Amino acid sequence: MTTTTSNDFAIDVSKKGLGYNKPQQMGRKLWGPMWVMAIMAFPAAFILGIVRSNAVSSGEAETTVAALGHVTTGVMFIGFTAVFAAISFAIARILGEFRKGGGEVQELVTTEVRTLKMPPTAKIFILGMAMGMMALLIASIAHLVVAAQVSSGSLSLASAETAAITLEAVRRLGVAVYLVAITFGLATIIKVLRFQAIRLRELA
Amino acid sequence: MTYAVDAKLRPAADADYRAASKWRTRGIGLAMAGLAITSIAFVGNLAAVGQSGVDQASTLAWTFGVTTTGFALTKTAIAVVLWGIILKLWLRADSIKTTLPKLVGTPGVDPKPLGDIDTPFGKATITKKAPGPLPIHKMAKKLFRPMVAMGLMAVMIGLVVSFVAAGSVPNTRALAWMQGLQFLGEGMLLSGISFLLGTILWAIRTAGGEVQESLGVKVYTPKMPGVAKAFVALMMLGLMVSIAQFIGYVVVAGSADPAAAFAWLGPFREFGLGLILAGITLALVAIGNVLGFQFWRVENLIKNGERS
């Protein structure tokens, strides 16, 4: 396999199609479990929200209300972490179909299979996804830890409130980074489509 | 009328298939702007930790509005990039249409009868002519623009309300309107993205049919898979929840003590967005399946053709 450039694209040249790369293989395997996790977490968090609402209206202890608030948010954002991961993996899966299918079609008609090297947008996509996932996961776990601490009495209500504001900031930034990463992943699809439109005509 | 709508969803006849996509550049720029705006709110949020009383409530109100606006911009960026994907899909289809006859030569005889068949990518239908769009495709093509536009508008109005809330603490009425409006807008934006994904599925299906028809072979079209049906159901349900949470906040806006209602409306509005996002995942999975099916069909045509 050799690496070169063609029509402004960095490409790998090989005799056989290269198939899925590692992130694409991971995307194919993991989108499903992530989706299932998300679809379980969202209703669970909503139910917890109803429980908390009942606790507020029935005048239960402030520590209970605060703990329930942290648990609800923690579970909800485990759901968001999972669903954003599922979306990212599904995008990687699409990129994998282009890479595998494009390679196989070329293999049938030529001895020189050209495969687009991973573009910078794809690298930013993976990096952004990892950063967004970490931020959301850390914030979600921290919410559950704070909930445990406030209900056991080892954390004051004021500290729990401060933690809620700080973690909210981290969560929001995590979501923004994740959304930007998804934009880069989709932008990579445009690059692949352009590459294939050009490569197909070269095969004629 | 249908033709006029479809023509607007395709690149111009003289479009250059080699040219870089301006929508890709615009989308990435918009996404970075969204991230920058969210980062400003992030700093404000952290500053709120050191504040108390009215100051803190005021900061939390405007940071909510600004953050959600940043999210909305990034979601709009995603919509812009998806639009770029639709245009490039057509240019790639044109390349296939130009090249495939030369790679296939005279197509081989296809003994399969017209009707339904099983393929490695699920059930498909064999027809003589390319099938028309499904009802969901027609809906998606018409609705993605208004959904994105209305979503952005709702978020922007919510942003203005967040500044009002920040300047008039305590103002639970403004807080309720702000949250309801902005999450209705986010729901609409995500629905717009869902409709764009539906439009991509339409473009892949239509282009696939056109390519096969132009080659003079039987047209293989994948049947609507379970994931695509679940995508539509989740999107509709999520949008309904987004509308319901808005109504909930409007009702609560007039209440003297909305604390209990806020406690369930917060998770409820996020539940709605979660459902739409889960639907979006399935739409992307369906796109991956359809692409796999198309490569399989192209490979079979080449293998069975005279040139093979």
Chai-1 contact restraints between the chains, C-beta under 6 A:
chainA,res_idxA,chainB,res_idxB,connection_type,confidence,min_distance_angstrom,max_distance_angstrom,comment,restraint_id
A,W35,B,T281,contact,1.0,0.0,6.0,A-B,restraint_1
A,A38,B,A278,contact,1.0,0.0,6.0,A-B,restraint_2
A,I39,B,A278,contact,1.0,0.0,6.0,A-B,restraint_3
A,F42,B,F271,contact,1.0,0.0,6.0,A-B,restraint_4
A,F42,B,G274,contact,1.0,0.0,6.0,A-B,restraint_5
A,A45,B,P267,contact,1.0,0.0,6.0,A-B,restraint_6
A,F46,B,P267,contact,1.0,0.0,6.0,A-B,restraint_7
A,F46,B,F268,contact,1.0,0.0,6.0,A-B,restraint_8
A,F46,B,F271,contact,1.0,0.0,6.0,A-B,restraint_9
A,G49,B,W264,contact,1.0,0.0,6.0,A-B,restraint_10
A,G49,B,P267,contact,1.0,0.0,6.0,A-B,restraint_11
A,I50,B,W264,contact,1.0,0.0,6.0,A-B,restraint_12
A,R52,B,A263,contact,1.0,0.0,6.0,A-B,restraint_13
A,S53,B,A260,contact,1.0,0.0,6.0,A-B,restraint_14
A,S53,B,A263,contact,1.0,0.0,6.0,A-B,restraint_15
A,S53,B,W264,contact,1.0,0.0,6.0,A-B,restraint_16
A,V56,B,A259,contact,1.0,0.0,6.0,A-B,restraint_17
A,V56,B,A260,contact,1.0,0.0,6.0,A-B,restraint_18
A,V56,B,A263,contact,1.0,0.0,6.0,A-B,restraint_19
A,S57,B,A260,contact,1.0,0.0,6.0,A-B,restraint_20
A,T72,B,P267,contact,1.0,0.0,6.0,A-B,restraint_21
A,M76,B,P267,contact,1.0,0.0,6.0,A-B,restraint_22
A,M76,B,E270,contact,1.0,0.0,6.0,A-B,restraint_23
A,G79,B,G274,contact,1.0,0.0,6.0,A-B,restraint_24
A,V83,B,L277,contact,1.0,0.0,6.0,A-B,restraint_25
A,V83,B,A278,contact,1.0,0.0,6.0,A-B,restraint_26
A,A86,B,T281,contact,1.0,0.0,6.0,A-B,restraint_27
A,I87,B,T281,contact,1.0,0.0,6.0,A-B,restraint_28
A,A90,B,T281,contact,1.0,0.0,6.0,A-B,restraint_29
A,A90,B,L284,contact,1.0,0.0,6.0,A-B,restraint_30
A,A90,B,V285,contact,1.0,0.0,6.0,A-B,restraint_31
A,R93,B,G288,contact,1.0,0.0,6.0,A-B,restraint_32
A,I94,B,I287,contact,1.0,0.0,6.0,A-B,restraint_33
A,I94,B,G288,contact,1.0,0.0,6.0,A-B,restraint_34
A,E97,B,G288,contact,1.0,0.0,6.0,A-B,restraint_35
A,E97,B,L291,contact,1.0,0.0,6.0,A-B,restraint_36
A,E97,B,G292,contact,1.0,0.0,6.0,A-B,restraint_37
A,G101,B,F295,contact,1.0,0.0,6.0,A-B,restraint_38
A,E104,B,E299,contact,1.0,0.0,6.0,A-B,restraint_39
A,V105,B,V298,contact,1.0,0.0,6.0,A-B,restraint_40
A,L108,B,I302,contact,1.0,0.0,6.0,A-B,restraint_41
A,V109,B,L103,contact,1.0,0.0,6.0,A-B,restraint_42
A,T162,B,V49,contact,1.0,0.0,6.0,A-B,restraint_43
A,I165,B,A48,contact,1.0,0.0,6.0,A-B,restraint_44
A,I165,B,V49,contact,1.0,0.0,6.0,A-B,restraint_45
A,T166,B,V49,contact,1.0,0.0,6.0,A-B,restraint_46
A,A169,B,F42,contact,1.0,0.0,6.0,A-B,restraint_47
A,A169,B,N45,contact,1.0,0.0,6.0,A-B,restraint_48
A,A169,B,L46,contact,1.0,0.0,6.0,A-B,restraint_49
A,R172,B,T67,contact,1.0,0.0,6.0,A-B,restraint_50
A,L173,B,F42,contact,1.0,0.0,6.0,A-B,restraint_51
A,A176,B,L35,contact,1.0,0.0,6.0,A-B,restraint_52
A,A176,B,T38,contact,1.0,0.0,6.0,A-B,restraint_53
A,A176,B,G70,contact,1.0,0.0,6.0,A-B,restraint_54
A,L179,B,T74,contact,1.0,0.0,6.0,A-B,restraint_55
A,V180,B,A31,contact,1.0,0.0,6.0,A-B,restraint_56
A,V180,B,L35,contact,1.0,0.0,6.0,A-B,restraint_57
A,V180,B,T74,contact,1.0,0.0,6.0,A-B,restraint_58
A,T183,B,G27,contact,1.0,0.0,6.0,A-B,restraint_59
A,T183,B,A31,contact,1.0,0.0,6.0,A-B,restraint_60
A,T183,B,A77,contact,1.0,0.0,6.0,A-B,restraint_61
A,T183,B,I78,contact,1.0,0.0,6.0,A-B,restraint_62
A,T183,B,V81,contact,1.0,0.0,6.0,A-B,restraint_63
A,L186,B,V81,contact,1.0,0.0,6.0,A-B,restraint_64
A,A187,B,R24,contact,1.0,0.0,6.0,A-B,restraint_65
A,A187,B,I28,contact,1.0,0.0,6.0,A-B,restraint_66
A,A187,B,V81,contact,1.0,0.0,6.0,A-B,restraint_67
A,I189,B,I85,contact,1.0,0.0,6.0,A-B,restraint_68
A,I190,B,S21,contact,1.0,0.0,6.0,A-B,restraint_69
A,I190,B,R24,contact,1.0,0.0,6.0,A-B,restraint_70
A,I190,B,G84,contact,1.0,0.0,6.0,A-B,restraint_71
A,I190,B,I85,contact,1.0,0.0,6.0,A-B,restraint_72
A,I190,B,K88,contact,1.0,0.0,6.0,A-B,restraint_73
A,L193,B,K88,contact,1.0,0.0,6.0,A-B,restraint_74
A,L193,B,R92,contact,1.0,0.0,6.0,A-B,restraint_75
A,R194,B,K88,contact,1.0,0.0,6.0,A-B,restraint_76
A,Q196,B,R92,contact,1.0,0.0,6.0,A-B,restraint_77
A,A197,B,Y17,contact,1.0,0.0,6.0,A-B,restraint_78
A,A197,B,L91,contact,1.0,0.0,6.0,A-B,restraint_79
A,A197,B,R92,contact,1.0,0.0,6.0,A-B,restraint_80
A,A197,B,S95,contact,1.0,0.0,6.0,A-B,restraint_81
A,I198,B,R18,contact,1.0,0.0,6.0,A-B,restraint_82
A,L200,B,S95,contact,1.0,0.0,6.0,A-B,restraint_83
A,L200,B,I96,contact,1.0,0.0,6.0,A-B,restraint_84
A,L200,B,T99,contact,1.0,0.0,6.0,A-B,restraint_85
A,R201,B,S95,contact,1.0,0.0,6.0,A-B,restraint_86
A,R201,B,T99,contact,1.0,0.0,6.0,A-B,restraint_87
A,L203,B,T99,contact,1.0,0.0,6.0,A-B,restraint_88
A,A204,B,T99,contact,1.0,0.0,6.0,A-B,restraint_89
A,A204,B,K102,contact,1.0,0.0,6.0,A-B,restraint_90
